[in-house]
């Protein structure tokens, strides 16, 4: 053979066949029934349907359905029905084939799943808020009929995130934003912990590339030190477990980049002060199925004799699994180096469930191939109740659903000893609504552990709760402030909306009768005078107040209305408050926004220059961005661009619900404008501290202080300084210099 002949470049067809063979091999290694024929049939059908079509990255389109099927099979653990649906998931949307064609060739079940996936195609969110809420409702309704739809949708999103680099920046922010806002919580709620973590990390990587790289580099730099701690900490544990004759493996778990950054933001800590980056997992094989729980506790007892456990940090999810199926014992131990280290004790079965979610249950069921979704029934019931009466506003609706996605759980008891699961921070009012809507709406208080508490009382795990009701009690508007569960908030909002409509109708009748009796013309001018008199935001609020007797019409209203009305006028008219003008105005506003968006989108990335910053753009009050922050633009209804930090919670909602109005944005200023920021400091109090701080800020760095608040308590001080700065680099310099002061222990930028 001639050595100068280069190997033949692999053809697209060979590449596709290699990927399919890899999928088949992985499927054959599972416990599912070996239905190779139908999977091959689905692959051939999809391959033919997508022939000649390319992805944005340039690869053949069929590589995407193949990759999704691979995730469904290997990372979620589903069987042939789901693999076929994953291979076919874009056929109906992108080609001339119909759901009926799929049903005729592959049967009802696969067709139903493909139909569900087609209904929620193109991401959860469409072009307008109402469509977005509708699509999200569709997703959850479909999910409640067959859980595999959402599992495949999550796999689809995971592959899209893995290949997001091929998209435009504005698309990247939108997709990363809705991934973090919806898909990661859904994956978490379904127990897909590994996928949830990867979705969060990938979203973070595209939204905050510099911070992502910074934390990644710091993790690499500290890896050797962490490994040394891990080896020293686990050595005596291994000796102990070997003596007990337990089959086990011990692995290090390193906190994800996104989780580290999130903790840095919420706790206002630098990377160096995050002490729970390393956790240890002890994964064991039980002696037999019945002894699994006992083995877990035996391991806990034995390692607690080696290291002292933290008294408040034992988490028993073995006896009380989380509602997403997660089981483990978590204990925090004091290592010999003075560091707290969390140890998670799991059987191999528990570990599979933690990594793969509900799908892992199927490995341990007889027959292996059945895809049973019974464990989710309780949550899906809650979702269905919310869907029966969704919020009219898309963002409110998404928030209501999201309330239940990320929540940790507590366990409380009824007076008869029945166990109820509620999200963490749930109140007595939430508990009342979890029992029944009538109980919740007539609730006047509760007894927790036989002591009387208000409705706003936060419940703790283990509480026994008795709800007190009264027939005369009605739902109060302030209840919305301390209801935390999706169910309670949805029910309260529904009842208040119904009451508001009734009050508004009554108000219209009372006002009409009053105006006719006083011979005052019932027109919009009269309504506007009354609105201003009582200082209401709009006419609707005024009518509600009249209807519920908060405003009683009398002499004051008569005098104000008759001020400039000449002559006697008496005529009975049928009139309504409000007109078609508002609708016309709204339509014009929408057109204006579309026109503005068209102009801006031609630029692809918006440059924030000094002149335009002063004239055209608005800095969001919620997060107060400054030059150097990772930002995005949101085009509002008036054609104005509002600049938000990318990690701002308001921006997260906007990305998810109004993705079409998000504009990729970057700074282009040259230290000519100043912006207000707040710096938080904390440390040990001593004489001359304020002088040291002001010396550094005002004299050394020549920065103007707007406000300086400081409080000292038992030798510890806390303070907040408001400063005028040019950009993020100024803030970094100030923070670095303040950290050099001996007694200052914490310095961070915070929201004002």
C-alpha positions as CSV (number, residue, x, y, z in Angstrom):
1,X,0.0,0.0,0.0
2,X,1.3,3.5,-0.9
3,X,1.9,5.4,2.3
4,X,1.4,8.7,0.5
5,X,-2.3,8.0,-0.1
6,X,-4.5,9.9,2.4
7,X,-7.5,8.1,4.1
8,X,-10.8,8.9,2.3
9,X,-12.8,11.7,4.0
10,X,-15.9,10.2,5.7
11,X,-19.0,10.9,3.7
12,X,-22.2,12.4,5.2
13,X,-24.0,9.2,4.7
14,X,-21.4,7.2,6.6
15,X,-21.4,9.8,9.4
16,X,-25.2,9.5,9.7
17,X,-25.0,5.7,9.7
18,X,-22.2,5.7,12.3
19,X,-24.4,7.8,14.7
20,X,-27.4,5.6,14.2
21,X,-25.3,2.5,14.9
22,X,-24.0,4.1,18.1
23,X,-27.7,4.8,19.1
24,X,-28.6,1.1,18.4
25,X,-25.6,-0.2,20.5
26,X,-26.6,2.0,23.4
27,X,-30.2,0.9,23.2
28,X,-29.2,-2.8,23.1
29,X,-27.2,-2.2,26.4
30,X,-30.4,-1.2,28.3
31,X,-33.0,-3.4,30.0
32,X,-35.7,-2.3,27.7
33,X,-37.4,-4.8,25.3
34,X,-35.2,-5.1,22.2
35,X,-37.4,-3.5,19.5
36,X,-34.6,-2.7,17.0
37,X,-36.9,-3.1,13.9
38,X,-39.2,-0.2,14.8
39,X,-36.3,2.1,15.7
40,X,-34.6,1.3,12.4
41,X,-37.8,2.0,10.6
42,X,-38.2,5.4,12.4
43,X,-34.6,6.3,11.6
44,X,-35.0,5.4,7.9
45,X,-38.3,7.4,7.6
46,X,-36.8,10.5,9.3
47,X,-33.6,10.3,7.3
48,X,-35.6,10.2,4.1
49,X,-37.9,13.1,5.2
50,X,-35.1,15.4,6.2
51,X,-32.8,14.5,3.2
52,X,-30.8,17.5,1.8
53,X,-31.7,19.8,4.8
54,X,-28.9,21.3,6.8
55,X,-28.7,22.8,10.3
56,X,-27.3,26.3,10.8
57,X,-24.0,24.7,11.8
58,X,-23.8,23.1,8.3
59,X,-24.3,19.4,9.4
60,X,-27.2,17.3,7.9
61,X,-30.4,18.0,9.8
62,X,-31.0,14.3,10.7
63,X,-28.0,14.6,13.1
64,X,-30.2,16.6,15.4
65,X,-33.0,14.0,15.8
66,X,-30.3,11.3,16.1
67,X,-28.6,13.3,18.9
68,X,-32.0,13.9,20.7
69,X,-32.8,10.1,20.5
70,X,-29.3,9.4,21.9
71,X,-30.0,11.7,24.9
72,X,-33.5,10.1,25.4
73,X,-31.9,6.6,25.3
74,X,-28.6,7.0,27.2
75,X,-29.1,10.1,29.4
76,X,-32.8,9.8,30.3
77,X,-33.1,6.0,29.9
78,X,-36.3,5.8,27.9
79,X,-37.3,2.9,25.6
80,X,-38.2,2.3,22.0
81,X,-41.4,4.3,21.9
82,X,-39.6,7.5,23.1
83,X,-36.6,6.8,20.8
84,X,-38.8,6.5,17.8
85,X,-40.7,9.7,18.8
86,X,-37.4,11.6,19.2
87,X,-36.2,10.5,15.8
88,X,-39.5,11.6,14.3
89,X,-40.1,14.8,16.4
90,X,-39.5,17.3,13.6
91,X,-40.9,15.4,10.7
92,X,-44.5,16.8,10.9
93,X,-43.4,20.4,11.5
94,X,-40.7,20.5,8.9
95,X,-42.0,18.3,6.1
96,X,-45.2,17.5,4.3
97,X,-45.9,14.4,6.4
98,X,-48.9,14.6,8.8
99,X,-49.6,13.1,12.2
100,X,-52.0,10.7,10.4
101,X,-49.1,9.4,8.3
102,X,-47.1,8.8,11.4
103,X,-50.0,6.9,13.0
104,X,-50.5,4.7,10.0
105,X,-46.9,3.7,9.9
106,X,-45.9,3.7,13.6
107,X,-49.1,3.3,15.5
108,X,-51.2,5.5,17.9
109,X,-48.8,5.9,20.8
110,X,-45.8,7.2,18.8
111,X,-48.1,9.5,16.8
112,X,-49.6,11.0,20.0
113,X,-46.2,11.8,21.3
114,X,-45.0,13.3,18.0
115,X,-48.2,15.3,17.9
116,X,-47.6,16.6,21.4
117,X,-44.1,17.6,20.5
118,X,-45.3,19.3,17.3
119,X,-47.9,21.4,19.2
120,X,-45.1,22.9,21.4
121,X,-42.6,23.2,18.7
122,X,-40.3,26.2,18.2
123,X,-39.7,26.6,21.9
124,X,-42.3,27.2,24.6
125,X,-42.6,30.8,23.5
126,X,-44.0,32.4,20.4
127,X,-43.9,36.0,19.2
128,X,-46.4,37.5,21.6
129,X,-47.1,37.2,25.3
130,X,-50.6,35.6,24.9
131,X,-49.2,33.0,22.5
132,X,-46.3,32.3,24.9
133,X,-48.7,31.6,27.8
134,X,-50.8,29.5,25.4
135,X,-47.8,27.4,24.3
136,X,-46.7,26.9,27.8
137,X,-50.3,25.7,28.7
138,X,-50.2,23.4,25.7
139,X,-46.9,21.9,26.9
140,X,-48.2,21.2,30.4
141,X,-51.5,19.8,29.2
142,X,-49.7,17.5,26.7
143,X,-47.3,16.6,29.5
144,X,-50.1,15.6,31.8
145,X,-51.4,13.1,29.2
146,X,-48.0,11.6,28.4
147,X,-44.9,12.6,30.4
148,X,-42.6,11.4,27.6
149,X,-43.5,14.5,25.6
150,X,-41.8,16.8,28.1
151,X,-38.9,14.4,28.6
152,X,-38.2,14.4,24.9
153,X,-38.7,18.2,24.7
154,X,-36.0,18.6,27.5
155,X,-33.7,16.3,25.4
156,X,-34.4,18.5,22.4
157,X,-33.5,21.6,24.3
158,X,-30.4,20.0,25.8
159,X,-29.0,19.3,22.3
160,X,-30.0,22.8,21.1
161,X,-28.0,24.2,24.1
162,X,-25.0,22.0,23.3
163,X,-25.0,23.5,19.7
164,X,-26.0,27.1,20.6
165,X,-22.7,28.5,19.4
166,X,-24.0,28.5,15.8
167,X,-26.8,31.0,16.7
168,X,-26.8,34.8,16.6
169,X,-26.1,36.5,20.0
170,X,-29.7,37.8,20.3
171,X,-31.0,34.3,19.7
172,X,-28.5,32.9,22.2
173,X,-29.7,35.2,25.0
174,X,-33.4,34.4,24.3
175,X,-32.8,30.6,24.2
176,X,-30.4,30.6,27.2
177,X,-32.9,32.8,29.1
178,X,-35.9,30.6,28.6
179,X,-33.7,27.5,29.3
180,X,-32.8,28.9,32.7
181,X,-36.3,30.1,33.4
182,X,-38.3,27.1,32.4
183,X,-36.4,24.0,31.1
184,X,-33.8,23.7,33.9
185,X,-36.6,23.9,36.7
186,X,-38.7,21.4,34.7
187,X,-35.7,19.0,34.5
188,X,-35.1,19.4,38.2
189,X,-38.7,18.8,39.0
190,X,-38.6,15.6,36.9
191,X,-35.5,14.5,38.8
192,X,-33.1,14.9,35.8
193,X,-30.4,16.4,38.0
194,X,-27.4,15.9,35.6
195,X,-29.4,17.5,32.7
196,X,-30.6,20.3,34.9
197,X,-27.0,21.1,35.9
198,X,-25.8,21.0,32.3
199,X,-28.7,23.3,31.1
200,X,-27.8,25.8,33.9
201,X,-24.1,25.8,33.1
202,X,-24.7,26.1,29.3
203,X,-27.2,29.0,29.8
204,X,-24.7,30.7,32.1
205,X,-21.8,30.2,29.7
206,X,-23.7,32.1,26.9
207,X,-25.2,34.8,29.2
208,X,-22.0,35.6,31.2
209,X,-19.0,34.2,29.2
210,X,-16.4,36.1,31.2
211,X,-17.7,35.1,34.6
212,X,-18.1,31.5,33.3
213,X,-14.4,31.3,32.2
214,X,-13.2,33.0,35.4
215,X,-14.9,30.4,37.7
216,X,-13.9,27.6,35.4
217,X,-10.2,28.7,35.6
218,X,-10.4,29.1,39.4
219,X,-11.8,25.6,39.7
220,X,-9.0,24.2,37.6
221,X,-6.4,26.1,39.7
222,X,-7.8,24.7,42.9
223,X,-8.4,21.1,41.6
224,X,-5.2,19.7,43.1
225,X,-5.8,21.1,46.5
226,X,-9.4,19.8,46.4
227,X,-8.2,16.3,45.4
228,X,-5.8,16.3,48.3
229,X,-8.6,17.2,50.8
230,X,-10.8,14.5,49.2
231,X,-8.1,11.7,49.5
232,X,-7.3,12.6,53.2
233,X,-11.0,13.0,54.2
234,X,-12.1,9.7,52.6
235,X,-9.2,7.5,53.6
236,X,-10.5,6.6,57.2
237,X,-14.1,6.3,55.7
238,X,-12.8,3.6,53.3
239,X,-11.1,1.7,56.1
240,X,-14.3,1.7,58.2
241,X,-16.6,0.6,55.2
242,X,-14.1,-2.1,54.3
243,X,-14.3,-3.5,57.8
244,X,-18.1,-3.5,57.6
245,X,-17.9,-5.6,54.4
246,X,-20.0,-3.2,52.4
247,X,-19.6,-3.0,48.6
248,X,-19.2,0.7,47.8
249,X,-17.5,3.4,45.8
250,X,-16.7,7.0,46.9
251,X,-16.8,9.8,44.4
252,X,-16.1,13.6,44.7
253,X,-18.9,15.9,43.6
254,X,-17.7,19.4,42.6
255,X,-20.3,22.1,42.7
256,X,-21.4,23.3,39.2
257,X,-20.1,26.6,37.8
258,X,-23.6,28.1,37.7
259,X,-24.3,27.0,41.3
260,X,-21.0,28.6,42.5
261,X,-21.9,31.9,40.7
262,X,-25.4,31.8,42.0
263,X,-24.2,31.5,45.5
264,X,-21.6,34.3,45.0
265,X,-24.5,36.5,43.8
266,X,-27.1,35.6,46.5
267,X,-24.6,35.5,49.5
268,X,-22.4,38.4,48.2
269,X,-19.3,36.2,48.5
270,X,-16.1,36.0,46.4
271,X,-15.1,32.6,44.9
272,X,-12.5,32.1,47.7
273,X,-15.2,32.2,50.4
274,X,-17.4,29.4,48.8
275,X,-16.6,26.5,51.1
276,X,-19.0,23.8,49.9
277,X,-17.5,23.4,46.4
278,X,-16.5,19.8,47.3
279,X,-19.0,17.2,48.5
280,X,-18.4,13.5,48.8
281,X,-20.8,10.7,47.6
282,X,-20.8,7.2,49.1
283,X,-22.6,5.0,46.7
284,X,-23.2,1.4,48.0
285,X,-24.7,-1.9,46.9
286,X,-27.3,-3.0,49.6
287,X,-27.0,-6.5,51.0
288,X,-30.6,-7.0,49.7
289,X,-33.6,-4.9,48.8
290,X,-35.1,-5.0,52.3
291,X,-31.8,-3.9,53.9
292,X,-31.2,-0.8,51.6
293,X,-32.5,1.8,54.2
294,X,-30.8,0.1,57.1
295,X,-27.4,0.0,55.2
296,X,-27.7,3.7,54.5
297,X,-28.2,4.5,58.2
298,X,-25.4,2.1,59.2
299,X,-23.0,3.9,56.9
300,X,-24.1,7.3,58.4
301,X,-23.6,6.0,62.0
302,X,-20.1,4.6,61.2
303,X,-18.8,7.8,59.5
304,X,-20.3,10.0,62.2
305,X,-17.9,8.2,64.6
306,X,-14.9,9.3,62.5
307,X,-15.9,13.0,62.0
308,X,-18.3,15.1,64.1
309,X,-21.6,15.8,62.3
310,X,-23.2,19.2,62.1
311,X,-26.3,19.0,64.4
312,X,-28.6,21.0,62.0
313,X,-27.5,19.5,58.7
314,X,-28.8,15.9,58.6
315,X,-31.2,15.6,55.6
316,X,-33.2,12.3,55.5
317,X,-34.6,11.9,52.0
318,X,-34.3,8.1,52.4
319,X,-37.4,7.8,54.7
320,X,-39.1,10.8,53.0
321,X,-38.1,10.9,49.3
322,X,-38.5,14.3,47.5
323,X,-41.5,14.5,45.2
324,X,-39.2,14.1,42.2
325,X,-38.1,10.7,43.5
326,X,-34.8,11.8,45.0
327,X,-33.5,9.6,47.8
328,X,-30.3,10.0,49.9
329,X,-29.0,10.7,53.3
330,X,-27.1,14.0,53.5
331,X,-24.8,14.7,56.5
332,X,-22.3,17.5,57.0
333,X,-19.1,16.5,58.8
334,X,-16.2,18.5,60.2
335,X,-13.0,17.4,58.4
336,X,-9.6,17.5,60.2
337,X,-8.7,20.7,58.3
338,X,-11.5,22.5,60.0
339,X,-13.7,22.5,56.9
340,X,-17.4,21.3,56.8
341,X,-17.8,18.7,54.0
342,X,-21.2,17.3,53.0
343,X,-21.4,13.5,52.5
344,X,-24.3,12.1,50.4
345,X,-25.1,8.5,51.1
346,X,-26.9,6.7,48.3
347,X,-27.5,3.1,47.1
348,X,-26.8,2.4,43.4
349,X,-30.5,2.5,42.8
350,X,-30.9,5.9,44.5
351,X,-27.9,7.2,42.6
352,X,-29.5,6.2,39.3
353,X,-32.7,8.0,40.2
354,X,-30.7,11.1,41.3
355,X,-28.9,11.1,37.9
356,X,-31.6,10.0,35.5
357,X,-34.8,10.9,37.3
358,X,-38.1,8.9,37.0
359,X,-36.8,7.0,34.0
360,X,-34.4,5.2,36.4
361,X,-37.4,3.7,38.3
362,X,-38.1,1.7,35.2
363,X,-34.8,-0.1,35.4
364,X,-35.9,-1.6,38.7
365,X,-39.4,-2.7,37.7
366,X,-40.4,-6.1,36.3
367,X,-40.3,-6.1,32.5
368,X,-38.1,-3.1,32.4
369,X,-39.8,-1.8,29.2
370,X,-42.9,-0.2,30.7
371,X,-42.6,3.6,30.9
372,X,-44.7,4.3,34.0
373,X,-45.2,8.0,35.1
374,X,-47.3,7.4,38.2
375,X,-44.9,9.2,40.6
376,X,-45.8,12.5,38.9
377,X,-49.5,12.4,39.3
378,X,-49.7,14.6,42.3
379,X,-47.7,17.4,40.7
380,X,-49.6,17.1,37.4
381,X,-52.8,17.4,39.3
382,X,-51.7,20.8,40.7
383,X,-50.7,21.9,37.1
384,X,-54.1,20.9,35.8
385,X,-55.8,23.0,38.5
386,X,-53.8,26.0,37.6
387,X,-54.5,25.5,33.9
388,X,-58.2,25.4,34.5
389,X,-58.0,29.2,35.4
390,X,-54.7,30.6,34.3
391,X,-53.5,34.2,34.9
392,X,-54.4,36.5,32.0
393,X,-50.9,37.8,31.9
394,X,-48.2,35.5,30.4
395,X,-45.5,36.5,32.9
396,X,-47.8,36.1,35.9
397,X,-48.8,32.7,34.6
398,X,-45.2,31.5,34.1
399,X,-44.4,32.8,37.6
400,X,-47.3,30.9,39.1
401,X,-46.2,27.6,37.5
402,X,-42.6,28.2,38.4
403,X,-43.4,28.6,42.1
404,X,-43.8,24.8,42.2
405,X,-40.8,23.9,40.1
406,X,-37.8,24.7,42.2
407,X,-39.2,24.6,45.7
408,X,-37.7,22.4,48.4
409,X,-40.3,20.5,50.4
410,X,-41.5,20.3,54.0
411,X,-43.6,17.6,55.5
412,X,-46.6,18.6,57.8
413,X,-49.3,16.7,59.5
414,X,-53.1,17.2,59.7
415,X,-54.8,16.9,63.2
416,X,-55.5,13.2,62.3
417,X,-51.9,12.5,61.5
418,X,-52.1,12.5,57.7
419,X,-48.8,13.6,56.0
420,X,-48.9,16.5,53.6
421,X,-46.0,17.7,51.4
422,X,-45.7,21.5,50.8
423,X,-43.0,23.7,49.3
424,X,-40.5,25.3,51.7
425,X,-41.7,28.6,53.1
426,X,-45.3,27.5,52.8
427,X,-47.7,29.3,55.1
428,X,-50.7,28.2,57.1
429,X,-52.8,29.8,54.3
430,X,-51.1,27.6,51.7
431,X,-51.8,24.5,53.9
432,X,-55.5,25.5,54.1
433,X,-55.8,25.8,50.3
434,X,-54.0,22.5,49.8
435,X,-56.8,20.8,51.7
436,X,-59.7,22.4,49.8
437,X,-60.5,25.8,48.1
438,X,-63.5,26.3,50.5
439,X,-61.3,25.7,53.5
440,X,-58.7,28.2,52.2
441,X,-61.2,30.9,51.2
442,X,-62.9,30.8,54.7
443,X,-59.7,30.4,56.7
444,X,-59.3,32.8,59.7
445,X,-56.2,31.3,61.3
446,X,-54.6,28.1,62.3
447,X,-53.2,26.1,65.2
448,X,-49.7,24.9,64.7
449,X,-48.6,22.3,67.3
450,X,-51.8,23.4,69.3
451,X,-50.7,27.1,69.4
452,X,-52.7,29.8,67.6
453,X,-50.9,31.4,64.6
454,X,-51.9,33.9,61.9
455,X,-52.5,32.9,58.3
456,X,-49.1,34.3,57.3
457,X,-47.2,31.9,59.7
458,X,-44.5,29.9,57.9
459,X,-44.7,26.2,58.5
460,X,-41.7,23.9,59.4
461,X,-41.2,20.3,58.7
462,X,-42.9,18.1,61.3
463,X,-45.6,20.8,62.3
464,X,-49.1,19.6,63.0
465,X,-51.6,22.0,61.5
466,X,-55.3,22.6,62.3
467,X,-57.1,25.1,60.1
468,X,-59.7,27.4,61.7
469,X,-62.5,28.6,59.4
470,X,-65.5,31.0,59.6
471,X,-68.5,31.2,57.1
472,X,-68.3,35.0,57.3
473,X,-64.6,35.1,56.2
474,X,-63.8,36.3,52.7
475,X,-60.6,36.2,50.6
476,X,-58.6,39.3,51.3
477,X,-56.3,41.1,48.7
478,X,-53.3,41.0,51.1
479,X,-53.5,37.2,51.1
480,X,-51.7,37.3,47.8
481,X,-48.6,38.7,49.6
482,X,-48.1,35.7,51.9
483,X,-49.5,32.8,49.8
484,X,-46.5,31.0,48.3
485,X,-47.8,27.9,46.6
486,X,-49.0,28.0,43.0
487,X,-52.4,26.5,44.0
488,X,-53.2,29.0,46.7
489,X,-52.1,32.0,44.7
490,X,-54.0,30.9,41.6
491,X,-57.2,30.3,43.7
492,X,-56.9,33.6,45.6
493,X,-56.3,35.5,42.3
494,X,-59.4,33.8,40.7
495,X,-61.7,34.6,43.6
496,X,-60.5,38.2,43.8
497,X,-60.9,38.6,40.0
498,X,-64.5,37.4,40.2
499,X,-65.3,39.7,43.2
500,X,-63.7,42.6,41.4
501,X,-65.9,42.0,38.3
502,X,-69.0,41.9,40.5
503,X,-67.9,45.1,42.4
504,X,-67.2,46.9,39.1
505,X,-70.7,46.0,37.8
506,X,-72.3,47.2,41.1
507,X,-70.2,50.4,40.9
508,X,-71.4,51.2,37.4
509,X,-75.0,50.8,38.5
510,X,-74.5,52.9,41.7
511,X,-72.7,55.6,39.8
512,X,-75.3,55.7,37.0
513,X,-78.1,56.0,39.5
514,X,-76.3,58.8,41.4
515,X,-75.6,60.8,38.2
516,X,-79.1,60.5,36.9
517,X,-80.6,61.5,40.3
518,X,-78.4,64.6,40.5
519,X,-79.1,65.5,36.8
520,X,-75.4,65.2,35.9
521,X,-74.4,64.2,32.4
522,X,-73.0,60.6,32.7
523,X,-69.9,61.0,30.4
524,X,-66.2,60.3,30.6
525,X,-65.5,63.8,31.9
526,X,-67.6,63.1,35.0
527,X,-65.8,59.8,35.5
528,X,-62.3,61.5,35.1
529,X,-63.2,64.2,37.7
530,X,-64.2,61.5,40.3
531,X,-61.0,59.4,39.5
532,X,-58.8,62.5,40.2
533,X,-60.8,63.4,43.3
534,X,-60.2,59.9,44.9
535,X,-56.7,59.5,43.4
536,X,-57.3,56.2,41.6
537,X,-55.0,55.0,38.8
538,X,-57.9,54.3,36.4
539,X,-61.6,54.3,36.0
540,X,-61.9,50.5,36.7
541,X,-60.4,51.0,40.2
542,X,-62.9,53.8,40.9
543,X,-65.8,51.7,39.9
544,X,-64.6,48.8,42.0
545,X,-64.3,51.1,45.1
546,X,-67.8,52.4,44.5
547,X,-69.1,48.9,44.2
548,X,-67.5,47.6,47.4
549,X,-68.6,50.8,49.3
550,X,-65.0,52.0,49.9
551,X,-66.2,55.2,48.1
552,X,-69.7,56.3,49.1
553,X,-71.1,58.9,46.6
554,X,-72.4,62.0,48.4
555,X,-72.1,65.8,48.8
556,X,-68.3,66.0,48.0
557,X,-68.8,64.2,44.7
558,X,-71.9,66.3,43.9
559,X,-70.1,69.6,44.5
560,X,-67.0,68.5,42.4
561,X,-69.2,67.3,39.5
562,X,-71.6,70.3,39.4
563,X,-68.8,72.9,39.5
564,X,-68.9,73.7,35.8
565,X,-72.1,72.0,34.6
566,X,-74.5,74.7,33.3
567,X,-78.3,74.4,33.1
568,X,-80.6,71.6,33.9
569,X,-80.0,68.4,32.0
570,X,-81.9,65.2,32.4
571,X,-81.8,62.3,30.1
572,X,-81.4,58.6,30.7
573,X,-78.7,57.0,28.6
574,X,-77.2,53.5,28.3
575,X,-73.5,54.0,28.5
576,X,-70.4,52.0,29.1
577,X,-67.1,53.2,30.6
578,X,-64.2,52.9,28.2
579,X,-64.3,52.9,24.4
580,X,-62.8,51.3,21.3
581,X,-60.1,54.0,21.2
582,X,-57.9,52.1,23.6
583,X,-57.9,49.1,21.3
584,X,-57.0,51.2,18.3
585,X,-54.2,52.8,20.3
586,X,-52.9,49.4,21.4
587,X,-52.8,48.3,17.7
588,X,-50.9,51.4,16.8
589,X,-48.4,50.8,19.6
590,X,-47.8,47.2,18.5
591,X,-47.1,48.4,14.9
592,X,-44.8,51.0,16.3
593,X,-42.9,48.4,18.3
594,X,-42.6,46.1,15.2
595,X,-41.3,49.1,13.1
596,X,-38.7,50.0,15.8
597,X,-37.7,46.4,16.2
598,X,-37.2,46.1,12.4
599,X,-34.9,49.1,12.5
600,X,-32.9,47.7,15.5
601,X,-32.7,44.1,14.3
602,X,-30.8,45.2,11.2
603,X,-28.0,46.2,13.5
604,X,-27.8,42.7,15.1
605,X,-25.9,44.1,18.1
606,X,-26.8,47.4,19.7
607,X,-23.8,49.6,20.7
608,X,-24.5,51.8,23.8
609,X,-22.7,55.1,23.0
610,X,-22.7,58.1,25.3
611,X,-25.0,60.3,23.3
612,X,-27.6,57.6,22.8
613,X,-27.4,56.6,26.5
614,X,-28.5,60.1,27.5
615,X,-31.2,60.4,24.8
616,X,-32.6,57.0,23.7
617,X,-32.0,54.3,26.3
618,X,-33.2,53.8,29.8
619,X,-31.2,52.1,32.5
620,X,-33.5,49.7,34.4
621,X,-34.1,50.7,38.0
622,X,-34.4,47.0,39.1
623,X,-30.8,46.1,38.4
624,X,-29.1,49.5,37.6
625,X,-26.5,48.3,35.0
626,X,-23.3,50.2,34.4
627,X,-20.8,50.0,31.6
628,X,-18.9,46.7,31.7
629,X,-21.9,44.7,33.0
630,X,-23.3,41.9,30.8
631,X,-26.5,43.5,29.5
632,X,-29.3,43.1,27.0
633,X,-31.9,45.5,25.6
634,X,-35.7,45.2,25.9
635,X,-37.8,47.1,23.4
636,X,-40.9,48.2,25.2
637,X,-44.4,49.2,23.8
638,X,-43.3,52.8,23.3
639,X,-40.3,51.9,21.1
640,X,-37.9,52.7,24.0
641,X,-35.0,50.4,24.7
642,X,-34.6,49.5,28.4
643,X,-31.2,48.2,29.4
644,X,-31.1,45.3,32.0
645,X,-28.3,43.2,33.5
646,X,-28.5,39.7,31.9
647,X,-28.8,38.0,35.3
648,X,-31.6,40.5,36.5
649,X,-34.7,38.5,37.5
650,X,-36.9,40.9,35.5
651,X,-34.7,40.4,32.5
652,X,-35.1,36.6,33.0
653,X,-38.9,36.9,32.7
654,X,-38.6,39.3,29.7
655,X,-36.3,36.9,27.9
656,X,-38.7,34.0,28.5
657,X,-41.9,35.8,27.7
658,X,-41.0,38.5,25.2
659,X,-38.0,36.9,23.5
660,X,-38.8,38.7,20.2
661,X,-38.2,42.1,21.8
662,X,-34.8,41.2,23.2
663,X,-31.8,42.9,21.6
664,X,-28.1,41.8,21.9
665,X,-26.4,44.8,23.5
666,X,-22.9,45.9,24.3
667,X,-21.3,49.0,25.8
668,X,-19.3,51.5,23.8
669,X,-18.6,54.3,26.3
670,X,-15.3,56.0,27.2
671,X,-15.5,57.0,30.8
672,X,-17.4,60.3,30.2
673,X,-20.7,59.4,32.0
674,X,-21.0,58.4,35.7
675,X,-23.4,55.8,37.1
676,X,-24.6,55.2,40.7
677,X,-23.5,51.9,42.3
678,X,-23.8,50.5,45.9
679,X,-21.0,48.7,47.7
680,X,-21.7,46.6,50.8
681,X,-18.9,46.2,53.4
682,X,-18.8,44.2,56.6
683,X,-16.0,43.5,59.1
684,X,-14.7,44.1,62.6
685,X,-15.3,47.6,64.0
686,X,-12.4,49.7,65.1
687,X,-11.5,53.4,65.6
688,X,-10.8,55.3,62.4
689,X,-12.5,52.8,60.1
690,X,-14.7,55.3,58.3
691,X,-11.7,57.6,57.8
692,X,-9.8,54.7,56.2
693,X,-12.7,53.9,53.9
694,X,-13.2,57.5,52.8
695,X,-9.5,58.1,52.3
696,X,-9.3,55.2,49.8
697,X,-12.5,56.1,47.9
698,X,-12.3,59.9,47.8
699,X,-8.6,60.7,48.0
700,X,-6.8,57.8,46.5
701,X,-9.4,56.9,43.8
702,X,-11.0,60.3,43.4
703,X,-14.5,58.9,43.4
704,X,-17.5,60.9,44.6
705,X,-19.6,59.4,47.5
706,X,-23.3,60.0,47.3
707,X,-24.4,58.2,50.5
708,X,-22.6,56.3,53.3
709,X,-24.6,54.3,55.9
710,X,-22.8,52.3,58.5
711,X,-24.1,50.4,61.6
712,X,-22.1,48.7,64.4
713,X,-23.4,46.0,66.7
714,X,-21.3,44.1,69.3
715,X,-18.0,44.8,67.5
716,X,-19.3,43.9,64.0
717,X,-20.0,46.7,61.5
718,X,-22.1,46.6,58.3
719,X,-22.3,49.4,55.8
720,X,-23.5,50.5,52.3
721,X,-21.8,53.1,50.2
722,X,-23.4,54.7,47.2
723,X,-20.8,56.0,44.7
724,X,-20.6,57.6,41.2
725,X,-18.4,55.5,38.9
726,X,-17.7,55.2,35.2
727,X,-17.8,51.5,34.7
728,X,-17.3,48.0,36.1
729,X,-13.5,48.5,36.2
730,X,-13.9,51.4,38.6
731,X,-16.0,49.1,40.9
732,X,-13.4,46.3,40.7
733,X,-10.6,48.8,41.7
734,X,-12.6,50.2,44.6
735,X,-13.5,46.7,45.9
736,X,-9.9,45.5,45.6
737,X,-8.6,48.5,47.5
738,X,-11.2,48.2,50.3
739,X,-10.4,44.5,50.8
740,X,-6.9,45.5,51.6
741,X,-8.1,47.3,54.8
742,X,-7.2,44.9,57.6
743,X,-10.5,44.7,59.4
744,X,-12.8,44.6,56.4
745,X,-13.8,41.0,55.8
746,X,-16.5,41.3,53.0
747,X,-16.8,43.8,50.2
748,X,-19.3,43.4,47.3
749,X,-21.3,45.3,44.8
750,X,-25.0,45.1,45.6
751,X,-28.3,46.4,44.2
752,X,-29.2,49.8,45.6
